[in-house]
Amino acid sequence: MLAVVQATLIFTITLIAVPLPRIGQEFDLSAADLVLVNAAYGLPYSGLLLFGGRLADRYGGRPVFVLGLVLFGLASVTAALAPTFEALVAVRFSQGVGAALTAPAALAVLRAVLREPAVFGRAMATWGGVSVLGAAIGTLASGAVTTWISWRWMFAVPVLVAVLALAATRLLLPAGPADPSASRPGLDPVGALLATLGVSIGSYGLILSGDHSWGSARVLGPIAVGVVLLALFLLAERRVRDPLLPPGFTVEPRRLVGLVGILLAAAGTGLVTFLLSLYLQQQQDWSTLATTGAFVPFTLALIVVNRLAGPAVGRYGAGVVTIAGLVGGAVGLALLAGIGSDTSYVTGLLPGAVLLAAGTSFVFSGSTVLTTSNVPAHQAGLAGGVMNTAMELGPTVGLAALMAVAASQGDLVVGYAWAFGAGAVVYLAAALAAATVVRRRGSA
């Protein structure tokens, strides 16, 4: 049940990606308005995850999980009925707030249910592929539903999942915290405010870089403000007794490898979904439904390899699986870097896309275990917040950086090739760095 909820939270990010042009026509929106509609969910989601994790650690996973689901479900109902552009942005923002409470709380609850570290580790190996699968299914479903019915019906999925999960919570989930003997951490409101604003404002600037040059004030302004706020956050965290993000938590070598792996896997998945959707519709003149169908093999590869990744982590170790996934993803991106103006889908695009899907499934599974291993039960919410933040920043930071590479080329398709090639280089460099850490500390 928790896995379905986690997948739905990510599904909700992508559910309007394909029908965005139709939403723009319905509400007569400008390009800037469409950016805001698309980002309204992800900005509070990524910005509030650390605070959501702190609330789960302080008050217990189940109460925060229920609160987040109620807000998420109510906002989803309202989104389906939104009469105006402003209303849709507001309720998408509310959805993101609910998701930011639910995601880390779900991991805190899971830690309370699976108290044995080995059992929890096996669950995390499977959990890692759940989120990316939710994103892929969101892309597939939105194309079909938009073609045959209406984009508004896409919100029926998060509503249904929220209702069923709330109904099952009392029966399935423990009421107490993961570690009843642990002292409750403070809220750190200053740190929460700085982290939320820093991540959200900085991410907004990166999102705007897709429609404006990097040298424009509309891009540089929010990014600069976000960087300053995050710097102040790091300084403030050294001065409080219970920091929202304890110094050293994210830089423990194995955990750092896991967080970087999650960020890169999310960025790679976002890149291939974004660029291939544009390429097939703009260069090859494919319909929305046909473009959606092009991602069916990609999604099937995610499902199949996710089933194999868990046993592989148990047999070879999380570090080895993460490295193998990064190498496989690098090869997939390198194959996609051969894209041209008339590249065949079956022979030119499909092999690289499927190999990237397989690689990212391995990366997500191994990296999730690396990120959550050796985390005390009373910090399970913190681990969930940090892990989901890395997952959310991947499509924002990573995609913006790679699209900047693409924009450096005068020809659109050549720019796509350069972006895929740059992604391959980054994946390979990350694999080499991860191999150094794993070799020093032994197999995970």
Secondary structure, DSSP 8 states (H G I E B T S, - for coil): -HHHHHHHHHHHHHTTTTTHHHHHHHHT--HHHHHHHHHTTHHHHHHHHHHHHHHHHHH-HHHHHHHHHHHHHHHHHHHHT--SHHHHHHHHHHHHHHHHHHHHHHHHHHHHH--SHHHHHHHHHHHHHHHHHHHHHHHHHHHHHHHHS-GGGGGHHHHHHHHHHHHHHHHHS-SS-S-TTS------HHHHHHHHHHHHHHHHHHHHTTTS-TTSHHHHHHHHHHHHHHHHHHHHHTTSSS-SS-TTTTTSHHHHHHHHHHHHHHHHHHHHHHHHHHIIIIIS---HHHHHHHTHHHHHHHHHHHHHHHHHHHHH-HHHHHHHHHHHHHHHHHHHTT--TT--IIIIIHHHHHHHHHHHHHHHHHHHHHHHTT--GGGHHHHHHHHHHHHHHIIIIIHHHHHHHHHTSSSHHHHHHHHHHHHHHHHHHHHHHHHHHHHHH---
